[in-house]
Amino acid sequence: MFADATENFDEAKYIIIGIPYEDKEMSFRSGTSKAPDYIRQLSDNYESYDIFSNIDLSSIAIHDAGNFGLNEAKALIKKCVDKKKFAIAIGGAHSITPEIIPYSNIDGVVVLDAHADFRNEYLNHKNSHACVSRRIFEKIGKDGIISIGIRSISKEEKEDAEKLGYRYYTSKDFSLDMVNEIEYDKIYLSIDMDVFDPCYASGVSNPEPMGLGYELFDFIKKIANKVIAMDVVEVCPPYDDGRAGLLAAKLIREFISWRSL
């Protein structure tokens, strides 16, 4: 169970949902299916009280619903949104995201990622983790998605992005002022943990140098109150020394505290 997530579903405001799913063929490292329970375990490292927000998470109604398959998770997330609860999905591979987004309830999707993920298909699979933003783009349109932190893109992806109008910003483009580029009032937030530089989170499926650091916490805090559901994906426990998992657990806990201010 995720730390301090002791409330029942009906009374809870925040719902933790594990999705231990990964592609049959991961492009570099496999093992993200182990991440939900791994991140839960590491979440016990932290005090319930957050010194920066003056929030004690033990006083916030959080429920850990357990682990689910994609279809069950999708239905549960939609149920959470309809009931004005906040769903936090823990993957698993990034390929879960296009399937679980409650598209009818949001204005747009913000993706934090090292990779463009704008391939039409990868290894003959259209639902690969390397095609995530392309599938979201197709469902919500060019004005409904923005990706931030990109530093890995194929030539074909770049050409398609320019032709189709896919909005992305590189890690070198990043600044906190970028929140002004996000005009959505109801956001689905997808955090691929490889958006962080490997020195902060090396235990991910596809680590990519020249990434971002703790400034991402400040950025996410600025949009937190507009986010209505989110996922945290791509921690890869077999390759982690604790940094990626601890950072993911901390990010989830901080996010809940930010929305409770």
C-alpha positions in Angstrom: 0.0 0.0 0.0 1.2 3.5 -0.8 2.2 5.3 2.4 -0.7 7.1 4.2 -3.2 5.8 1.7 -5.5 4.3 4.4 -8.9 5.8 3.6 -11.7 3.9 1.9 -12.6 4.6 -1.7 -15.9 6.4 -1.0 -14.3 8.8 1.5 -11.0 9.4 -0.3 -10.2 12.4 -2.4 -7.1 10.9 -4.0 -7.0 7.4 -5.5 -3.8 5.5 -6.1 -4.1 3.0 -9.0 -1.3 0.7 -10.0 -1.0 -0.5 -13.6 1.8 -3.1 -13.8 1.7 -3.2 -17.6 4.5 -3.0 -20.1 5.0 -3.6 -23.8 5.8 -7.2 -24.8 9.0 -5.8 -26.4 10.5 -2.8 -24.6 13.0 -0.9 -26.7 15.9 -0.9 -24.1 15.1 -2.2 -20.6 12.2 -4.3 -19.3 10.9 -4.4 -15.8 8.4 -1.5 -15.5 5.7 -3.9 -14.6 7.3 -4.2 -11.2 7.2 -0.4 -10.6 3.8 0.1 -8.9 4.6 -2.1 -5.9 8.2 -1.0 -5.8 7.2 2.7 -5.6 4.6 1.9 -2.9 7.4 0.2 -0.9 9.7 3.2 -1.2 6.9 5.6 -0.3 7.3 4.4 3.3 10.6 6.1 3.4 9.0 9.5 3.9 7.5 11.3 6.9 3.8 11.9 6.5 4.5 15.6 7.3 5.8 17.8 4.5 8.0 20.6 5.9 7.6 22.8 2.8 3.9 22.8 2.5 3.1 22.3 6.2 0.7 19.5 5.1 0.5 16.2 6.9 -0.6 13.5 4.4 -1.9 11.3 7.1 -4.7 13.9 7.5 -5.6 13.7 3.8 -8.1 11.2 2.5 -6.0 8.9 0.2 -7.0 5.4 -1.0 -4.8 2.8 -2.6 -7.1 0.9 -4.9 -4.4 -1.8 -5.8 -3.3 -3.0 -9.2 -5.4 -3.2 -12.3 -5.2 -4.2 -16.0 -5.6 -1.5 -18.6 -9.3 -1.8 -19.2 -10.2 -1.9 -15.5 -7.9 1.0 -14.8 -9.4 3.1 -17.5 -12.9 2.5 -16.1 -11.7 3.3 -12.6 -10.0 6.5 -13.6 -13.2 7.6 -15.4 -15.2 6.8 -12.3 -12.8 8.9 -10.2 -13.1 11.9 -12.5 -16.9 11.6 -12.6 -17.0 11.5 -8.8 -14.6 14.5 -8.5 -11.9 12.3 -7.1 -8.3 12.6 -8.2 -6.7 9.5 -9.8 -3.0 8.9 -9.7 -1.9 6.0 -11.9 1.4 4.4 -11.3 2.8 2.5 -14.3 4.1 0.5 -15.9 5.3 1.5 -19.3 4.3 4.8 -20.9 2.1 2.9 -23.3 -0.6 2.9 -20.7 -1.3 6.6 -21.0 -3.2 6.9 -24.3 -5.5 4.1 -23.0 -6.4 5.5 -19.6 -6.8 9.3 -20.3 -10.4 10.4 -19.7 -10.6 12.4 -22.9 -14.1 13.6 -22.5 -13.3 15.3 -19.2 -10.2 17.2 -20.1 -9.1 20.2 -22.1 -5.6 19.0 -22.8 -2.7 16.7 -22.0 0.7 17.8 -20.7 3.4 15.2 -21.2 6.8 15.5 -19.4 9.2 13.2 -21.2 12.7 12.8 -22.6 11.4 11.3 -25.8 9.1 12.7 -28.5 7.2 9.4 -28.6 5.7 10.5 -32.0 6.4 7.4 -34.0 3.5 6.1 -36.0 4.6 2.6 -35.0 7.6 0.9 -33.3 8.7 -2.7 -33.8 5.4 -3.1 -35.8 3.3 -2.0 -32.8 1.2 1.2 -33.0 0.6 1.0 -29.2 4.2 1.0 -28.2 5.7 3.2 -25.5 7.5 4.9 -28.4 4.2 6.0 -30.0 2.4 7.5 -26.9 2.2 11.1 -27.9 1.3 10.2 -31.5 -1.7 8.2 -30.2 -2.8 11.0 -27.8 -2.3 13.5 -30.6 -4.6 11.5 -32.9 -7.4 11.3 -30.2 -7.3 14.9 -28.9 -5.9 17.0 -31.8 -2.8 19.2 -32.2 -4.2 21.9 -29.8 -4.8 19.3 -27.0 -1.3 18.1 -26.2 2.0 19.7 -25.3 5.2 17.7 -24.5 8.0 19.2 -22.5 11.6 18.0 -21.7 12.2 16.4 -25.1 15.8 15.6 -26.0 15.4 12.4 -28.1 13.6 12.4 -31.4 14.1 10.5 -34.7 14.4 12.5 -38.0 11.0 11.0 -39.1 9.3 12.0 -35.9 10.6 15.6 -36.2 9.4 15.8 -39.8 6.0 14.5 -38.9 5.8 16.8 -35.9 6.5 19.9 -38.0 4.1 18.8 -40.7 1.2 17.9 -38.3 1.8 20.7 -35.7 2.8 18.6 -32.7 3.9 21.0 -30.0 7.0 20.0 -28.1 9.7 21.8 -26.2 13.2 20.4 -25.6 15.0 20.2 -22.2 17.1 23.2 -23.4 13.9 25.2 -24.0 12.6 24.6 -20.5 11.9 27.4 -18.1 9.3 27.9 -15.4 7.7 30.6 -17.6 6.6 27.7 -19.8 3.5 27.3 -17.7 2.2 30.3 -19.7 2.2 28.0 -22.7 -0.4 25.8 -21.1 -3.8 27.2 -21.6 -5.8 24.2 -20.5 -8.1 24.5 -17.5 -8.5 20.8 -17.0 -5.3 19.0 -17.5 -4.3 15.3 -17.7 -0.6 15.2 -16.6 1.6 12.3 -17.8 5.1 12.2 -16.1 7.6 9.8 -17.8 10.3 9.6 -15.2 13.0 9.7 -17.9 12.2 13.4 -18.2 14.6 13.7 -15.2 18.3 13.6 -16.0 19.8 10.1 -15.2 21.8 11.7 -12.3 18.4 12.1 -10.6 16.6 9.0 -12.0 18.9 6.5 -13.7 16.6 3.5 -13.1 14.2 4.1 -15.9 13.5 2.1 -19.1 15.2 4.6 -21.5 17.5 7.0 -19.6 18.6 10.0 -21.6 21.3 12.5 -20.5 20.9 16.3 -20.6 17.6 16.1 -18.7 15.8 18.2 -16.2 16.1 18.2 -12.4 14.2 19.5 -9.3 13.0 22.5 -11.2 10.3 20.2 -12.5 8.8 20.1 -9.1 8.3 23.9 -9.2 6.8 23.6 -12.7 4.4 20.9 -11.7 3.4 22.8 -8.6 2.4 25.8 -10.7 -0.1 23.7 -12.7 -1.2 21.3 -10.0 -4.6 22.9 -9.3 -5.5 22.5 -13.0 -4.7 18.8 -13.1 -7.6 16.5 -12.8 -5.8 13.1 -13.2 -2.2 12.0 -13.8 0.2 9.1 -14.2 3.8 8.5 -13.3 5.4 5.9 -15.5 8.6 4.2 -16.7 10.4 3.5 -13.4 12.3 0.3 -14.0 13.1 -1.4 -10.7 15.6 -4.0 -11.9 17.9 -1.1 -13.0 17.2 1.3 -10.2 19.4 2.0 -7.2 16.5 3.6 -5.4 16.8 7.1 -6.9 14.1 6.8 -9.6 11.6 5.0 -7.3 12.2 7.4 -4.4 11.8 10.4 -6.7 8.6 9.0 -8.1 7.1 8.4 -4.7 8.2 11.9 -3.5 6.7 13.5 -6.5 3.3 11.8 -5.9 3.4 12.9 -2.3 4.4 16.4 -3.0 1.7 16.7 -5.7 -1.0 15.7 -3.2 0.3 18.3 -0.7 0.4 21.0 -3.4 -3.3 20.4 -4.3 -4.2 20.4 -0.6 -2.8 23.9 0.1 
